[in-house]
Amino acid sequence: MATPLSPVSPLKTIAVVGLGTMGTGIAEVLTRAGREVVGIDISEAAAGRAVAALEAATKRAVGRGRLTERERGDVLARFRTFTDLRAAADADLVIEVVPESYEIKQHVFRELDSIVRPDTVLATGTNALSVTRLAADSARPERVLGLHFFNPAPAMKLVEVVSSVLTAPQAVAAVTDLALDLGKEPVAVGDRPGFVADGLLFGYLNQAAAMYEAKYASREDIDAAMRLGCGLPMGPLALLDLIGVDTARTVLEAMYAASHDRLHAPAPILKQLSEAGLTGRKSGRGFYTYEAPGSATVVRDALTPLEGVALTEGRTVRSVGVAGSGTMASGIAEVFAKAGYEVVLAARSEEKAQAAKARIGKSLSRSVDKGRMTVEAAAETLDRITPAGSYDAFADVDLALEAVAEDLEVKRQLFATFDKVCKPGAILATTTSSLPVVACARATSRPQDVIGMHFFNPAPAMKLVEVVRTVLTADDVHATVRELCAKVRKHPVDCGDRAGFIVNALLFPYLNNAIKMVQEHYATLDDIDAAMKLGGGYPMGPFELLDVVGLDVSLAIEKVLHREFRDPGLAPAPLLEHLVAAGCLGRKTGRGFREYAKR
């Protein structure tokens, strides 16, 4: 029978088992926070590297004025390394960060059972394996829990504190207090593969790998789309290379074994790369090729696109017609006018078109106030925009671009109108984010001239444009639009005509999975948002983002993705449907996942 866990004493002496990158980083965090740290690794070379890494890190800290030489000496004195687990005998807490293998971790825990005191807390740093299974094999399962730091541990604020059904509250309280004392943000979660941050992150990474494997988009375009469209610090394929393709495969296999959700079934390319030894940066090659093993510098390889090479000559574009009067339409009109193009801004009435132009005038005034443009440049930009109450004004434009309601029948009717009023050779473009571009093309007698140009909101600020080519789009139309994006200082990414294109196809399943976590009472809104901002580097948590986008818009996109790909894992979370049915649509209604103060 397990001994009841008495109140846990302050965690002053901490053993870190496994001195790889993560173990070394955790040791640095602990020593700098005043803890006595016993570093243990079976490899003397690994222990030596850990000491050298701590010496280098503290030397940099002194150089930056963050530590004095005396403080540095104290930090280094608090770190001792050993190759025998018996060195953990006096530890108040043991954190294991050995390889992600049940066999290896269970061996460590069994050995520790006969070495440490009865009140010592045992923590696993796993992000993929079951904490409960590891605890059940321990002689004292009540003092076993998960303590998941993020890489690099000294910089990343998030720590997931993982309880099993066997974990004593005193152990959770002790490590939570420790995390706070280390200056970290602890998030309490239950035991399931991936926990919160990796549970959401790795599903997204897996879908990106599958998207690349299907040759839907290039690795460069997938990564650029998610960086520029979502504000992420790294694209998913570059991140897979950083994490390690083999590590990602291990995490996904554990997640799939628990969830049986096809979105977690590792993409075959992850297995192929892993078995070929192409595991990412650490091997020098993964999705990208690197200068050397361990290097972050990407070098050209056979898949690297040639830059500045136009394979097809484009058409001449001097004037642009923008259809619509909303935020997106006025934003796109502003983008083209700033770049020197004559713009016709047409809406269903002269009043709506004038109101849209007035909105652009206010936006330009804000740019002047912030010193981003002169009064004269703003006036010239506004003068290039001609409001119109009829689409007949598009008779002479070289590009007609619609930004009206996301309704296929409305768009089809508009393209039929474009077909009648626009001159031969004019390019006809849609800004749809979720509807089939080819359906708009088929509403015209010239489908070869139709293409998707998906701008992101707010268009003047967001750099990304998804260029969506249908099977009917002419080569010169595609070439023209790519050149045009460069001229208006946007970054084009190529993708085919399927639901969600790149960004929404990867973003919304991630958001949907976050909703499912709340729906299943696994974690709170606040903890999930904190986990993704602090652990994943996301500019906004999923629920902040859902409320900004609008829950009705999010639900519509989820439904389109589910209908097209027919994957049960893409079915909209019932909680999202219930909130939309209740009229809780996010910030615009004052209530979504959270409540907002009335303006």
KEGU-280589 format. One line per field, with one value per residue (C-alpha): residue number from 1; residue in one letter; x negated, y negated, z negated. Coordinates in pm, whole numbers. Layout:
N
num: NUM,...
residuo: a,...
xx: X,...
yy: Y,...
zz: Z,...
***
This chain:
599
num: 1,2,3,4,5,6,7,8,9,10,11,12,13,14,15,16,17,18,19,20,21,22,23,24,25,26,27,28,29,30,31,32,33,34,35,36,37,38,39,40,41,42,43,44,45,46,47,48,49,50,51,52,53,54,55,56,57,58,59,60,61,62,63,64,65,66,67,68,69,70,71,72,73,74,75,76,77,78,79,80,81,82,83,84,85,86,87,88,89,90,91,92,93,94,95,96,97,98,99,100,101,102,103,104,105,106,107,108,109,110,111,112,113,114,115,116,117,118,119,120,121,122,123,124,125,126,127,128,129,130,131,132,133,134,135,136,137,138,139,140,141,142,143,144,145,146,147,148,149,150,151,152,153,154,155,156,157,158,159,160,161,162,163,164,165,166,167,168,169,170,171,172,173,174,175,176,177,178,179,180,181,182,183,184,185,186,187,188,189,190,191,192,193,194,195,196,197,198,199,200,201,202,203,204,205,206,207,208,209,210,211,212,213,214,215,216,217,218,219,220,221,222,223,224,225,226,227,228,229,230,231,232,233,234,235,236,237,238,239,240,241,242,243,244,245,246,247,248,249,250,251,252,253,254,255,256,257,258,259,260,261,262,263,264,265,266,267,268,269,270,271,272,273,274,275,276,277,278,279,280,281,282,283,284,285,286,287,288,289,290,291,292,293,294,295,296,297,298,299,300,301,302,303,304,305,306,307,308,309,310,311,312,313,314,315,316,317,318,319,320,321,322,323,324,325,326,327,328,329,330,331,332,333,334,335,336,337,338,339,340,341,342,343,344,345,346,347,348,349,350,351,352,353,354,355,356,357,358,359,360,361,362,363,364,365,366,367,368,369,370,371,372,373,374,375,376,377,378,379,380,381,382,383,384,385,386,387,388,389,390,391,392,393,394,395,396,397,398,399,400,401,402,403,404,405,406,407,408,409,410,411,412,413,414,415,416,417,418,419,420,421,422,423,424,425,426,427,428,429,430,431,432,433,434,435,436,437,438,439,440,441,442,443,444,445,446,447,448,449,450,451,452,453,454,455,456,457,458,459,460,461,462,463,464,465,466,467,468,469,470,471,472,473,474,475,476,477,478,479,480,481,482,483,484,485,486,487,488,489,490,491,492,493,494,495,496,497,498,499,500,501,502,503,504,505,506,507,508,509,510,511,512,513,514,515,516,517,518,519,520,521,522,523,524,525,526,527,528,529,530,531,532,533,534,535,536,537,538,539,540,541,542,543,544,545,546,547,548,549,550,551,552,553,554,555,556,557,558,559,560,561,562,563,564,565,566,567,568,569,570,571,572,573,574,575,576,577,578,579,580,581,582,583,584,585,586,587,588,589,590,591,592,593,594,595,596,597,598,599
residuo: m,a,t,p,l,s,p,v,s,p,l,k,t,i,a,v,v,g,l,g,t,m,g,t,g,i,a,e,v,l,t,r,a,g,r,e,v,v,g,i,d,i,s,e,a,a,a,g,r,a,v,a,a,l,e,a,a,t,k,r,a,v,g,r,g,r,l,t,e,r,e,r,g,d,v,l,a,r,f,r,t,f,t,d,l,r,a,a,a,d,a,d,l,v,i,e,v,v,p,e,s,y,e,i,k,q,h,v,f,r,e,l,d,s,i,v,r,p,d,t,v,l,a,t,g,t,n,a,l,s,v,t,r,l,a,a,d,s,a,r,p,e,r,v,l,g,l,h,f,f,n,p,a,p,a,m,k,l,v,e,v,v,s,s,v,l,t,a,p,q,a,v,a,a,v,t,d,l,a,l,d,l,g,k,e,p,v,a,v,g,d,r,p,g,f,v,a,d,g,l,l,f,g,y,l,n,q,a,a,a,m,y,e,a,k,y,a,s,r,e,d,i,d,a,a,m,r,l,g,c,g,l,p,m,g,p,l,a,l,l,d,l,i,g,v,d,t,a,r,t,v,l,e,a,m,y,a,a,s,h,d,r,l,h,a,p,a,p,i,l,k,q,l,s,e,a,g,l,t,g,r,k,s,g,r,g,f,y,t,y,e,a,p,g,s,a,t,v,v,r,d,a,l,t,p,l,e,g,v,a,l,t,e,g,r,t,v,r,s,v,g,v,a,g,s,g,t,m,a,s,g,i,a,e,v,f,a,k,a,g,y,e,v,v,l,a,a,r,s,e,e,k,a,q,a,a,k,a,r,i,g,k,s,l,s,r,s,v,d,k,g,r,m,t,v,e,a,a,a,e,t,l,d,r,i,t,p,a,g,s,y,d,a,f,a,d,v,d,l,a,l,e,a,v,a,e,d,l,e,v,k,r,q,l,f,a,t,f,d,k,v,c,k,p,g,a,i,l,a,t,t,t,s,s,l,p,v,v,a,c,a,r,a,t,s,r,p,q,d,v,i,g,m,h,f,f,n,p,a,p,a,m,k,l,v,e,v,v,r,t,v,l,t,a,d,d,v,h,a,t,v,r,e,l,c,a,k,v,r,k,h,p,v,d,c,g,d,r,a,g,f,i,v,n,a,l,l,f,p,y,l,n,n,a,i,k,m,v,q,e,h,y,a,t,l,d,d,i,d,a,a,m,k,l,g,g,g,y,p,m,g,p,f,e,l,l,d,v,v,g,l,d,v,s,l,a,i,e,k,v,l,h,r,e,f,r,d,p,g,l,a,p,a,p,l,l,e,h,l,v,a,a,g,c,l,g,r,k,t,g,r,g,f,r,e,y,a,k,r
xx: 0,-134,-241,-14,-199,-270,-295,-582,-880,-1011,-1187,-1541,-1755,-1647,-1789,-1762,-1799,-1900,-2130,-2035,-1916,-1602,-1764,-2049,-1801,-1598,-1916,-2009,-1666,-1686,-2043,-1978,-1674,-1890,-1822,-2088,-2086,-2216,-2258,-2261,-2338,-2485,-2713,-3008,-3030,-2667,-2736,-3043,-2844,-2581,-2846,-2998,-2654,-2581,-2922,-2858,-2503,-2608,-2905,-2661,-2439,-2734,-2817,-2460,-2460,-2206,-2448,-2756,-3072,-3007,-2649,-2779,-3021,-2736,-2520,-2799,-2873,-2510,-2533,-2701,-2696,-2704,-2664,-2487,-2120,-2218,-2328,-1954,-1925,-1886,-1675,-1339,-1231,-1357,-1277,-1349,-1398,-1537,-1434,-1060,-1038,-822,-1093,-1364,-1146,-1000,-1351,-1448,-1140,-1191,-1553,-1454,-1199,-1483,-1701,-1495,-1315,-944,-842,-1048,-836,-909,-832,-843,-919,-732,-510,-384,-364,-105,-193,61,-112,-449,-301,-131,-469,-611,-609,-455,-229,-79,-403,-449,-335,-427,-630,-650,-889,-915,-1229,-1438,-1356,-1534,-1330,-989,-745,-499,-518,-239,-178,-23,175,280,580,323,134,160,266,-37,-275,-90,-95,-469,-573,-325,-486,-827,-723,-599,-921,-1114,-922,-720,-347,-219,92,268,376,490,308,356,101,-32,145,268,-3,-148,195,306,-29,-114,224,161,-196,-74,180,-86,-311,-20,55,-306,-313,-5,-197,83,-165,-542,-716,-817,-459,-308,-554,-521,-139,-128,-390,-238,129,133,-165,-339,-710,-788,-617,-502,-755,-1049,-917,-898,-1264,-1349,-1154,-1279,-1071,-1123,-1008,-696,-617,-650,-417,-159,-164,-92,187,341,326,532,771,806,863,734,598,343,245,-115,-145,-339,-612,-704,-774,-964,-1187,-1243,-1342,-1576,-1748,-1629,-1509,-1549,-1809,-1986,-2069,-2123,-1820,-1447,-1183,-1464,-1839,-2076,-2436,-2545,-2390,-2267,-2277,-1980,-2100,-1889,-2076,-1948,-1852,-1669,-1331,-1429,-1235,-1425,-1379,-1297,-1241,-912,-826,-534,-496,-208,60,46,244,288,631,816,1184,1279,1636,1776,1811,1699,1372,1201,1304,1192,867,783,870,632,353,375,416,108,-89,4,292,610,892,1265,1444,1794,2079,2454,2517,2327,2376,2212,1920,1870,1884,1616,1395,1445,1330,1012,963,971,724,485,518,414,107,22,65,-174,-432,-402,-313,-296,22,-49,-95,229,420,276,369,727,754,674,993,1315,1636,1915,2270,2269,2038,2065,1775,1552,1569,1204,1031,753,833,1180,1164,1465,1478,1851,2039,1909,2211,2155,2473,2400,2047,2165,2410,2137,1899,2175,2195,1816,1833,2075,1914,1537,1328,1171,842,936,848,1142,1051,1232,1115,1311,1158,1360,1569,1463,1302,1393,1764,1713,1516,1794,2038,1843,1772,1397,1300,935,929,1056,831,846,664,729,617,612,778,675,552,325,130,131,-144,2,208,308,306,562,536,816,766,892,680,444,68,40,321,136,-192,-24,130,-200,-378,-95,-131,-499,-416,-167,-424,-243,-384,-205,-173,-40,229,494,868,979,1153,955,658,347,414,774,726,453,586,949,900,660,924,1188,967,920,1299,1322,1074,1304,1614,1459,1365,999,873,1011,1028,767,527,552,500,203,56,61,-76,-349,-426,-365,-453,-107,-18,334,481,739,1038,920,886,1224,1398,1218,1289,1652,1797,2045,1763,1558,1848,1911,1545,1546,1854,1693,1378,1582,1798,1499,1260,1527,1301,1498,1223,1315,1680,1752,1745,2105,2013,1933,2268,2454,2291,2372,2733,2755,2634,2302,2080,1778,1667,1912,2211,2041,2029,1864,1640,1590,1801,1691,1771,2012,1848
yy: 0,-347,-575,-885,-1191,-1439,-1812,-1852,-2047,-2340,-2206,-2327,-2044,-1923,-1641,-1662,-1321,-1347,-1632,-1682,-2018,-2025,-1889,-2139,-2424,-2320,-2297,-2652,-2785,-2612,-2714,-3076,-3072,-2967,-2592,-2328,-2116,-1761,-1686,-1316,-1152,-812,-990,-1180,-1369,-1487,-1599,-1788,-1957,-2061,-2226,-2400,-2522,-2667,-2836,-2989,-3100,-3267,-3434,-3587,-3698,-3877,-4044,-4171,-4299,-4042,-3873,-3987,-3774,-3681,-3574,-3374,-3192,-3110,-2975,-2750,-2625,-2515,-2277,-1940,-1653,-1276,-960,-756,-789,-743,-1107,-1193,-1042,-1378,-1553,-1707,-1682,-1471,-1582,-1320,-1430,-1109,-991,-950,-577,-400,-140,-398,-620,-326,-198,-542,-556,-201,-282,-608,-426,-256,-568,-877,-967,-873,-1240,-1320,-1432,-1258,-1452,-1336,-1587,-1382,-1555,-1238,-949,-872,-1016,-775,-473,-592,-665,-325,-153,-357,-236,-572,-682,-965,-1165,-1122,-1396,-1564,-1884,-1983,-2269,-2413,-2453,-2662,-2629,-2951,-3162,-2992,-3097,-2807,-2502,-2242,-2074,-1737,-1540,-1179,-1038,-911,-1237,-1391,-1760,-1839,-1734,-1950,-2248,-2209,-2204,-2481,-2702,-2610,-2707,-3045,-3099,-3028,-3309,-3065,-3049,-2710,-2567,-2276,-2001,-1641,-1342,-1298,-1284,-1625,-1792,-2140,-2311,-2012,-1851,-2146,-2219,-1873,-1819,-2142,-2042,-1702,-1860,-2093,-1792,-1615,-1929,-1942,-1567,-1604,-1866,-2113,-2391,-2428,-2411,-2778,-2886,-2682,-2831,-3187,-3161,-3070,-3326,-3615,-3512,-3420,-3608,-3287,-3303,-3003,-2814,-2458,-2272,-2477,-2412,-2037,-2050,-2236,-1999,-1691,-1499,-1178,-1348,-1480,-1134,-986,-1248,-1202,-824,-858,-1108,-885,-578,-773,-966,-755,-1091,-1072,-1426,-1280,-982,-1073,-1183,-914,-1165,-1191,-817,-830,-1117,-964,-623,-787,-971,-1309,-1429,-1805,-2052,-1802,-1579,-1864,-1777,-1734,-1928,-2176,-2129,-2294,-2410,-2138,-1911,-2135,-2449,-2684,-2812,-2684,-2623,-2575,-2226,-2072,-2194,-2557,-2781,-3008,-3373,-3650,-3412,-3478,-3173,-3350,-3714,-3880,-4126,-4502,-4634,-5010,-5037,-4823,-4786,-4681,-4563,-4601,-4859,-4675,-4675,-4431,-4614,-4955,-4801,-4646,-4968,-5154,-4902,-4949,-5328,-5357,-5160,-5415,-5236,-5414,-5248,-5236,-5147,-5029,-4932,-4872,-5243,-5571,-5637,-5307,-5370,-5723,-5586,-5328,-5603,-5809,-5510,-5498,-5871,-5810,-5522,-5742,-6019,-5773,-5684,-6055,-6096,-5805,-5953,-5672,-5900,-6269,-6475,-6519,-6144,-6068,-6325,-6184,-5831,-5930,-6116,-5791,-5632,-5695,-5582,-5443,-5323,-5080,-4806,-4957,-5177,-4869,-4891,-4996,-4836,-4582,-4393,-4356,-4222,-4143,-4167,-4121,-3886,-3528,-3385,-3177,-3283,-3652,-3606,-3410,-3686,-3944,-3750,-3725,-4106,-4138,-3920,-4164,-4495,-4427,-4457,-4149,-4055,-4200,-3975,-3884,-3800,-3691,-3745,-3446,-3267,-2948,-2918,-2744,-2992,-2773,-2821,-3197,-3128,-2911,-3201,-3379,-3307,-3348,-3117,-3136,-3498,-3417,-3370,-3393,-3670,-3608,-3916,-3907,-4158,-4439,-4441,-4748,-4585,-4213,-4109,-3779,-3711,-3355,-3327,-3062,-2913,-2694,-2418,-2670,-2975,-3092,-3101,-3472,-3554,-3369,-3541,-3884,-3842,-3730,-4034,-4258,-4128,-4225,-4572,-4635,-4501,-4180,-3829,-3587,-3216,-2974,-2722,-2521,-2574,-2375,-2463,-2679,-2720,-2713,-2932,-2849,-2479,-2466,-2730,-2628,-2259,-2384,-2628,-2354,-2120,-2395,-2424,-2046,-2069,-2316,-2118,-1808,-2006,-1920,-2276,-2628,-2901,-3103,-2812,-2715,-3072,-3111,-2777,-2866,-3217,-3118,-2767,-2811,-3177,-3252,-3624,-3539,-3240,-3037,-3176,-3536,-3476,-3303,-3598,-3844,-3649,-3590,-3257,-3257,-3309,-3039,-2793,-2860,-2786,-2472,-2347,-2410,-2219,-1929,-1913,-1913,-1677,-1459,-1387,-1326,-1510,-1829,-1827,-2156,-2124,-2124,-2401,-2632,-2553,-2615,-2955,-3064,-2945,-3156,-3466,-3474,-3559,-3715,-4073,-4206,-4100,-4161,-3793,-3485,-3257,-3559,-3865,-4211,-4557,-4754,-5029
zz: 0,97,-185,-213,-87,-362,-279,-37,-166,43,350,289,429,770,980,1358,1526,1891,1996,2357,2486,2272,1955,1983,2034,1728,1521,1624,1523,1183,1096,1190,961,666,661,600,915,954,1324,1412,1746,1830,2077,1931,2262,2226,1869,1989,2263,2007,1787,2091,2203,1858,1852,2195,2109,1784,1956,2209,1920,1757,2089,2114,1756,1634,1391,1202,1207,845,921,1217,987,748,1034,1162,810,769,1067,1014,1264,1216,1423,1152,1052,687,693,671,320,142,406,315,679,970,1327,1593,1952,2100,2453,2527,2459,2201,2153,2078,1858,1663,1596,1456,1232,1100,1017,846,627,440,423,331,7,-31,-3,308,604,934,1252,1612,1886,2148,2402,2568,2322,2054,1713,1559,1711,1582,1236,1215,1248,959,599,500,786,580,600,980,1220,1548,1565,1930,2009,2360,2567,2512,2142,2029,2274,2288,2014,2028,1802,1819,1483,1563,1304,1337,1146,894,830,483,468,246,524,778,542,478,844,930,664,805,1159,1035,843,1166,1336,1546,1620,1496,1660,1490,1731,1723,1866,2237,2521,2618,2323,2435,2638,2821,2846,3060,3224,3353,3522,3715,3801,3921,4156,4296,4366,4539,4744,4861,4929,5152,5355,5293,5217,5189,4852,4888,4962,4677,4430,4563,4557,4188,4086,4279,4257,3888,3745,3636,3558,3782,4060,3978,4193,4062,3711,3776,3879,3557,3330,3514,3766,3566,3243,3417,3549,3197,3047,3323,3291,2918,2988,3255,3029,2772,2999,3318,3487,3844,3809,3563,3781,3877,4240,4432,4521,4150,4143,4472,4360,4014,4150,4401,4116,4251,3913,3960,3840,3616,3915,4162,4373,4326,4516,4590,4635,4387,4406,4160,3893,3610,3827,3860,4200,4490,4816,5168,5281,5575,5443,5386,5629,5864,5770,6016,6307,6490,6700,6869,6966,6786,6900,6847,6549,6512,6353,6099,6019,5666,5606,5256,4981,4669,4477,4712,5029,4899,4768,5107,5288,5053,5124,5502,5484,5259,5519,5787,5962,6071,5873,5939,5614,5707,5478,5506,5460,5497,5124,5023,5258,5118,4761,4851,4997,4680,4476,4687,4624,4248,4281,4480,4220,3949,4159,4182,3805,3746,3981,4235,4526,4604,4631,5003,5063,4877,5088,5412,5305,5228,5562,5747,5611,5804,5628,5847,5786,6078,6202,6550,6428,6470,6851,6890,6588,6642,6322,6166,5812,5595,5216,5153,4918,4882,5064,5376,5554,5491,5627,5932,6022,5982,6210,6472,6451,6482,6791,6952,6857,6851,7166,7330,7164,6824,6531,6305,5946,5628,5271,5140,4842,4862,5179,5505,5743,6041,5963,6010,6330,6475,6435,6712,7079,7009,6720,6829,6708,6355,6052,5672,5484,5116,4921,4540,4311,4263,4624,4594,4307,4391,4633,4755,5068,5153,5533,5620,5965,6102,6360,6620,6527,6805,6741,6821,6576,6300,6391,6395,6052,5897,6049,5928,5569,5573,5707,5425,5171,5089,5066,5303,5227,5486,5403,5581,5578,5276,4950,4710,4945,4722,4419,4334,4411,4144,3902,3853,3763,3493,3365,3377,3172,2912,2881,2833,2542,2364,2459,2301,1984,2040,1996,1956,2221,2033,1992,2359,2477,2240,2351,2721,2671,2427,2556,2928,2982,3124,3124,3002,2823,3018,2829,2860,3233,3270,3103,3331,3652,3554,3447,3737,3988,3817,3824,4194,4277,4060,4245,4584,4480,4342,4653,4889,4707,4539,4244,3921,3729,3919,3807,3627,3248,3114,2866,3161,3324,2996,2943,3298,3261,2942,3128,2938,3236,3066,3023,3279,3061,2725,2641,2787,2586,2361,2280,2395,2265,2482,2681
***
